[in-house]
Amino acid sequence: MKRRTTKGETQPGNRGGDGASVGTAVVVDAANIMVGTEAEYAHIGGLCGRQGNDWSLVRQSTFRAKDRTYDQIEVRLADGGQRTFYFDVTDLMTAR
């Protein structure tokens, strides 16, 4: 699996795939859930543009599959298209 890291010194990072499926989910690397959610939205923004202008949230949900926890975020693009992103938040959900 192709690995990518976008972690900065002061910002949370994401690694993993492109997030287009559970198998290529972006692995969220953040200190807490709030920072992790910001990282998810930053990832989407990097691919789709500015929220509220280029895309809007349709639905966000969390589910478990094969002993992992995922966030699934569905967005509607300004051109009417729709995309779904998958984020592996297992480590984030188990962090204390």
VMD Tcl script that builds the backbone (N, CA, C; Angstrom):
set m [mol new atoms 288]
animate dup $m
set s [atomselect $m all]
$s set {name element resname resid chain x y z} {
  {N N MET 1 A 0.838 -1.169 0.000}
  {CA C MET 1 A 0.000 0.000 0.000}
  {C C MET 1 A 0.888 1.240 0.000}
  {N N LYS 2 A 0.561 2.190 -0.817}
  {CA C LYS 2 A 1.305 3.426 -0.892}
  {C C LYS 2 A 1.086 4.227 0.390}
  {N N ARG 3 A 2.179 4.703 1.010}
  {CA C ARG 3 A 2.090 5.469 2.241}
  {C C ARG 3 A 2.474 6.918 1.969}
  {N N ARG 4 A 1.752 7.812 2.574}
  {CA C ARG 4 A 2.037 9.228 2.424}
  {C C ARG 4 A 1.928 9.868 3.803}
  {N N THR 5 A 2.834 10.762 4.107}
  {CA C THR 5 A 2.771 11.467 5.382}
  {C C THR 5 A 2.748 12.960 5.123}
  {N N THR 6 A 1.825 13.650 5.783}
  {CA C THR 6 A 1.735 15.100 5.638}
  {C C THR 6 A 1.873 15.773 6.994}
  {N N LYS 7 A 2.488 15.066 7.933}
  {CA C LYS 7 A 2.587 15.576 9.295}
  {C C LYS 7 A 3.606 16.707 9.371}
  {N N GLY 8 A 3.191 17.810 9.984}
  {CA C GLY 8 A 4.091 18.928 10.226}
  {C C GLY 8 A 4.429 18.998 11.701}
  {N N GLU 9 A 5.298 19.889 12.061}
  {CA C GLU 9 A 5.707 19.986 13.456}
  {C C GLU 9 A 4.557 20.415 14.368}
  {N N THR 10 A 3.696 21.299 13.896}
  {CA C THR 10 A 2.624 21.801 14.751}
  {C C THR 10 A 1.251 21.365 14.290}
  {N N GLN 11 A 1.168 20.686 13.177}
  {CA C GLN 11 A -0.125 20.274 12.647}
  {C C GLN 11 A -0.242 18.760 12.660}
  {N N PRO 12 A -1.479 18.261 12.799}
  {CA C PRO 12 A -1.665 16.815 12.730}
  {C C PRO 12 A -1.335 16.329 11.334}
  {N N GLY 13 A -1.028 15.068 11.230}
  {CA C GLY 13 A -0.699 14.520 9.929}
  {C C GLY 13 A -1.623 13.393 9.546}
  {N N ASN 14 A -1.629 13.090 8.296}
  {CA C ASN 14 A -2.381 11.972 7.775}
  {C C ASN 14 A -1.410 11.116 6.997}
  {N N ARG 15 A -1.641 9.813 7.028}
  {CA C ARG 15 A -0.828 8.905 6.234}
  {C C ARG 15 A -1.752 7.825 5.703}
  {N N GLY 16 A -1.261 7.035 4.813}
  {CA C GLY 16 A -2.073 5.974 4.247}
  {C C GLY 16 A -2.363 6.254 2.797}
  {N N GLY 17 A -3.526 5.837 2.354}
  {CA C GLY 17 A -3.896 5.982 0.952}
  {C C GLY 17 A -4.615 7.279 0.652}
  {N N ASP 18 A -5.394 7.250 -0.417}
  {CA C ASP 18 A -6.079 8.465 -0.877}
  {C C ASP 18 A -7.444 8.671 -0.224}
  {N N GLY 19 A -7.921 7.674 0.535}
  {CA C GLY 19 A -9.189 7.815 1.232}
  {C C GLY 19 A -10.415 7.517 0.389}
  {N N ALA 20 A -10.226 6.993 -0.809}
  {CA C ALA 20 A -11.360 6.720 -1.695}
  {C C ALA 20 A -12.132 5.462 -1.311}
  {N N SER 21 A -11.533 4.610 -0.465}
  {CA C SER 21 A -12.199 3.386 -0.038}
  {C C SER 21 A -11.665 3.000 1.340}
  {N N VAL 22 A -12.304 2.029 1.982}
  {CA C VAL 22 A -11.811 1.550 3.270}
  {C C VAL 22 A -10.394 0.995 3.097}
  {N N GLY 23 A -10.145 0.320 2.012}
  {CA C GLY 23 A -8.832 -0.262 1.756}
  {C C GLY 23 A -7.730 0.755 1.550}
  {N N THR 24 A -8.093 1.970 1.171}
  {CA C THR 24 A -7.100 3.037 0.967}
  {C C THR 24 A -7.375 4.212 1.903}
  {N N ALA 25 A -7.946 3.908 3.071}
  {CA C ALA 25 A -8.303 4.957 4.030}
  {C C ALA 25 A -7.091 5.778 4.454}
  {N N VAL 26 A -7.320 7.054 4.659}
  {CA C VAL 26 A -6.300 7.945 5.206}
  {C C VAL 26 A -6.225 7.673 6.705}
  {N N VAL 27 A -5.031 7.411 7.213}
  {CA C VAL 27 A -4.844 7.155 8.635}
  {C C VAL 27 A -4.616 8.495 9.325}
  {N N VAL 28 A -5.492 8.835 10.256}
  {CA C VAL 28 A -5.412 10.124 10.940}
  {C C VAL 28 A -4.434 10.016 12.105}
  {N N ASP 29 A -3.465 10.912 12.122}
  {CA C ASP 29 A -2.447 10.969 13.164}
  {C C ASP 29 A -2.604 12.315 13.874}
  {N N ALA 30 A -3.302 12.311 15.008}
  {CA C ALA 30 A -3.580 13.559 15.718}
  {C C ALA 30 A -3.633 13.313 17.218}
  {N N ALA 31 A -3.495 14.376 17.987}
  {CA C ALA 31 A -3.448 14.284 19.443}
  {C C ALA 31 A -4.807 14.005 20.072}
  {N N ASN 32 A -5.886 14.447 19.426}
  {CA C ASN 32 A -7.223 14.242 19.982}
  {C C ASN 32 A -8.258 14.290 18.862}
  {N N ILE 33 A -9.503 14.025 19.210}
  {CA C ILE 33 A -10.566 13.925 18.208}
  {C C ILE 33 A -10.799 15.250 17.488}
  {N N MET 34 A -10.777 16.358 18.224}
  {CA C MET 34 A -11.009 17.657 17.572}
  {C C MET 34 A -9.933 17.956 16.533}
  {N N VAL 35 A -8.684 17.712 16.889}
  {CA C VAL 35 A -7.578 17.948 15.960}
  {C C VAL 35 A -7.664 16.952 14.802}
  {N N GLY 36 A -8.068 15.724 15.102}
  {CA C GLY 36 A -8.231 14.721 14.052}
  {C C GLY 36 A -9.301 15.103 13.047}
  {N N THR 37 A -10.411 15.630 13.535}
  {CA C THR 37 A -11.484 16.078 12.633}
  {C C THR 37 A -10.997 17.221 11.755}
  {N N GLU 38 A -10.250 18.142 12.331}
  {CA C GLU 38 A -9.672 19.235 11.536}
  {C C GLU 38 A -8.763 18.688 10.445}
  {N N ALA 39 A -7.990 17.646 10.785}
  {CA C ALA 39 A -7.099 17.031 9.798}
  {C C ALA 39 A -7.892 16.380 8.668}
  {N N GLU 40 A -9.018 15.747 9.006}
  {CA C GLU 40 A -9.866 15.141 7.972}
  {C C GLU 40 A -10.384 16.206 7.007}
  {N N TYR 41 A -10.890 17.289 7.556}
  {CA C TYR 41 A -11.445 18.355 6.717}
  {C C TYR 41 A -10.350 19.047 5.911}
  {N N ALA 42 A -9.146 19.169 6.481}
  {CA C ALA 42 A -8.030 19.749 5.736}
  {C C ALA 42 A -7.649 18.853 4.557}
  {N N HIS 43 A -7.699 17.539 4.765}
  {CA C HIS 43 A -7.414 16.596 3.683}
  {C C HIS 43 A -8.422 16.770 2.548}
  {N N ILE 44 A -9.695 16.829 2.907}
  {CA C ILE 44 A -10.741 17.018 1.889}
  {C C ILE 44 A -10.550 18.360 1.190}
  {N N GLY 45 A -10.272 19.403 1.961}
  {CA C GLY 45 A -10.054 20.723 1.384}
  {C C GLY 45 A -8.889 20.742 0.414}
  {N N GLY 46 A -7.830 19.991 0.719}
  {CA C GLY 46 A -6.687 19.921 -0.171}
  {C C GLY 46 A -7.009 19.292 -1.512}
  {N N LEU 47 A -8.009 18.426 -1.526}
  {CA C LEU 47 A -8.409 17.755 -2.767}
  {C C LEU 47 A -9.587 18.422 -3.467}
  {N N CYS 48 A -10.486 19.015 -2.682}
  {CA C CYS 48 A -11.749 19.507 -3.255}
  {C C CYS 48 A -11.915 21.018 -3.188}
  {N N GLY 49 A -11.045 21.717 -2.490}
  {CA C GLY 49 A -11.168 23.166 -2.390}
  {C C GLY 49 A -11.768 23.596 -1.059}
  {N N ARG 50 A -12.311 24.785 -1.055}
  {CA C ARG 50 A -12.810 25.405 0.176}
  {C C ARG 50 A -14.215 24.944 0.534}
  {N N GLN 51 A -14.376 24.516 1.795}
  {CA C GLN 51 A -15.695 24.098 2.273}
  {C C GLN 51 A -16.639 25.292 2.240}
  {N N GLY 52 A -17.871 25.044 1.795}
  {CA C GLY 52 A -18.861 26.103 1.697}
  {C C GLY 52 A -18.850 26.799 0.354}
  {N N ASN 53 A -17.740 26.683 -0.344}
  {CA C ASN 53 A -17.633 27.285 -1.668}
  {C C ASN 53 A -17.509 26.201 -2.741}
  {N N ASP 54 A -16.543 25.307 -2.558}
  {CA C ASP 54 A -16.271 24.259 -3.541}
  {C C ASP 54 A -16.915 22.927 -3.186}
  {N N TRP 55 A -17.232 22.752 -1.909}
  {CA C TRP 55 A -17.878 21.518 -1.460}
  {C C TRP 55 A -18.633 21.775 -0.168}
  {N N SER 56 A -19.596 20.885 0.097}
  {CA C SER 56 A -20.351 20.960 1.352}
  {C C SER 56 A -20.537 19.550 1.902}
  {N N LEU 57 A -20.664 19.468 3.215}
  {CA C LEU 57 A -20.832 18.195 3.894}
  {C C LEU 57 A -22.231 17.648 3.648}
  {N N VAL 58 A -22.312 16.390 3.273}
  {CA C VAL 58 A -23.591 15.693 3.127}
  {C C VAL 58 A -23.846 14.864 4.383}
  {N N ARG 59 A -22.835 14.072 4.783}
  {CA C ARG 59 A -23.003 13.164 5.916}
  {C C ARG 59 A -21.632 12.763 6.456}
  {N N GLN 60 A -21.560 12.613 7.776}
  {CA C GLN 60 A -20.359 12.092 8.409}
  {C C GLN 60 A -20.785 11.020 9.398}
  {N N SER 61 A -20.135 9.874 9.329}
  {CA C SER 61 A -20.480 8.784 10.238}
  {C C SER 61 A -19.220 8.013 10.615}
  {N N THR 62 A -19.326 7.252 11.680}
  {CA C THR 62 A -18.229 6.416 12.151}
  {C C THR 62 A -18.712 4.974 12.189}
  {N N PHE 63 A -17.856 4.053 11.753}
  {CA C PHE 63 A -18.229 2.641 11.774}
  {C C PHE 63 A -16.984 1.796 12.011}
  {N N ARG 64 A -17.211 0.533 12.388}
  {CA C ARG 64 A -16.126 -0.417 12.601}
  {C C ARG 64 A -16.159 -1.485 11.518}
  {N N ALA 65 A -14.974 -1.899 11.081}
  {CA C ALA 65 A -14.833 -2.983 10.118}
  {C C ALA 65 A -13.477 -3.641 10.338}
  {N N LYS 66 A -13.468 -4.954 10.462}
  {CA C LYS 66 A -12.226 -5.727 10.615}
  {C C LYS 66 A -11.335 -5.150 11.720}
  {N N ASP 67 A -11.917 -4.937 12.893}
  {CA C ASP 67 A -11.185 -4.452 14.068}
  {C C ASP 67 A -10.575 -3.064 13.905}
  {N N ARG 68 A -11.076 -2.278 12.984}
  {CA C ARG 68 A -10.616 -0.900 12.778}
  {C C ARG 68 A -11.835 0.020 12.889}
  {N N THR 69 A -11.604 1.290 13.214}
  {CA C THR 69 A -12.667 2.284 13.286}
  {C C THR 69 A -12.427 3.314 12.193}
  {N N TYR 70 A -13.489 3.642 11.465}
  {CA C TYR 70 A -13.384 4.556 10.326}
  {C C TYR 70 A -14.396 5.690 10.437}
  {N N ASP 71 A -13.986 6.863 9.969}
  {CA C ASP 71 A -14.918 7.943 9.692}
  {C C ASP 71 A -15.188 7.904 8.200}
  {N N GLN 72 A -16.451 8.016 7.833}
  {CA C GLN 72 A -16.854 8.098 6.430}
  {C C GLN 72 A -17.463 9.480 6.249}
  {N N ILE 73 A -16.905 10.267 5.345}
  {CA C ILE 73 A -17.391 11.622 5.106}
  {C C ILE 73 A -17.803 11.742 3.645}
  {N N GLU 74 A -19.072 12.069 3.450}
  {CA C GLU 74 A -19.607 12.270 2.103}
  {C C GLU 74 A -19.770 13.759 1.862}
  {N N VAL 75 A -19.290 14.225 0.709}
  {CA C VAL 75 A -19.380 15.639 0.370}
  {C C VAL 75 A -20.026 15.819 -1.000}
  {N N ARG 76 A -20.683 16.959 -1.174}
  {CA C ARG 76 A -21.247 17.350 -2.465}
  {C C ARG 76 A -20.383 18.461 -3.027}
  {N N LEU 77 A -19.939 18.285 -4.245}
  {CA C LEU 77 A -19.081 19.261 -4.904}
  {C C LEU 77 A -19.920 20.359 -5.547}
  {N N ALA 78 A -19.308 21.505 -5.784}
  {CA C ALA 78 A -20.010 22.648 -6.365}
  {C C ALA 78 A -20.605 22.314 -7.732}
  {N N ASP 79 A -19.995 21.381 -8.459}
  {CA C ASP 79 A -20.510 21.012 -9.781}
  {C C ASP 79 A -21.634 19.976 -9.710}
  {N N GLY 80 A -22.060 19.628 -8.480}
  {CA C GLY 80 A -23.144 18.668 -8.298}
  {C C GLY 80 A -22.675 17.244 -8.065}
  {N N GLY 81 A -21.396 16.982 -8.277}
  {CA C GLY 81 A -20.851 15.656 -8.035}
  {C C GLY 81 A -20.780 15.363 -6.546}
  {N N GLN 82 A -20.516 14.111 -6.229}
  {CA C GLN 82 A -20.419 13.710 -4.833}
  {C C GLN 82 A -19.202 12.816 -4.665}
  {N N ARG 83 A -18.506 12.968 -3.532}
  {CA C ARG 83 A -17.351 12.120 -3.217}
  {C C ARG 83 A -17.481 11.619 -1.791}
  {N N THR 84 A -16.925 10.442 -1.554}
  {CA C THR 84 A -16.894 9.861 -0.219}
  {C C THR 84 A -15.445 9.608 0.153}
  {N N PHE 85 A -15.090 9.988 1.378}
  {CA C PHE 85 A -13.744 9.812 1.902}
  {C C PHE 85 A -13.792 8.927 3.136}
  {N N TYR 86 A -12.767 8.088 3.285}
  {CA C TYR 86 A -12.661 7.183 4.426}
  {C C TYR 86 A -11.381 7.503 5.192}
  {N N PHE 87 A -11.515 7.610 6.515}
  {CA C PHE 87 A -10.398 7.914 7.396}
  {C C PHE 87 A -10.322 6.844 8.478}
  {N N ASP 88 A -9.143 6.260 8.646}
  {CA C ASP 88 A -8.919 5.275 9.706}
  {C C ASP 88 A -8.600 6.045 10.981}
  {N N VAL 89 A -9.517 6.009 11.941}
  {CA C VAL 89 A -9.370 6.754 13.202}
  {C C VAL 89 A -9.174 5.816 14.391}
  {N N THR 90 A -8.758 4.578 14.123}
  {CA C THR 90 A -8.601 3.584 15.187}
  {C C THR 90 A -7.688 4.077 16.297}
  {N N ASP 91 A -6.499 4.540 15.949}
  {CA C ASP 91 A -5.545 4.995 16.958}
  {C C ASP 91 A -6.062 6.232 17.682}
  {N N LEU 92 A -6.718 7.096 16.954}
  {CA C LEU 92 A -7.280 8.306 17.555}
  {C C LEU 92 A -8.354 7.979 18.575}
  {N N MET 93 A -9.189 6.991 18.290}
  {CA C MET 93 A -10.286 6.619 19.180}
  {C C MET 93 A -9.792 5.872 20.417}
  {N N THR 94 A -8.625 5.245 20.335}
  {CA C THR 94 A -8.112 4.496 21.472}
  {C C THR 94 A -7.075 5.281 22.274}
  {N N ALA 95 A -6.709 6.482 21.794}
  {CA C ALA 95 A -5.722 7.310 22.502}
  {C C ALA 95 A -6.309 7.801 23.824}
  {N N ARG 96 A -5.520 7.849 24.801}
  {CA C ARG 96 A -5.947 8.320 26.124}
  {C C ARG 96 A -5.303 9.628 26.440}
}
mol reanalyze $m
mol bondsrecalc $m
mol representation Tube
mol addrep $m
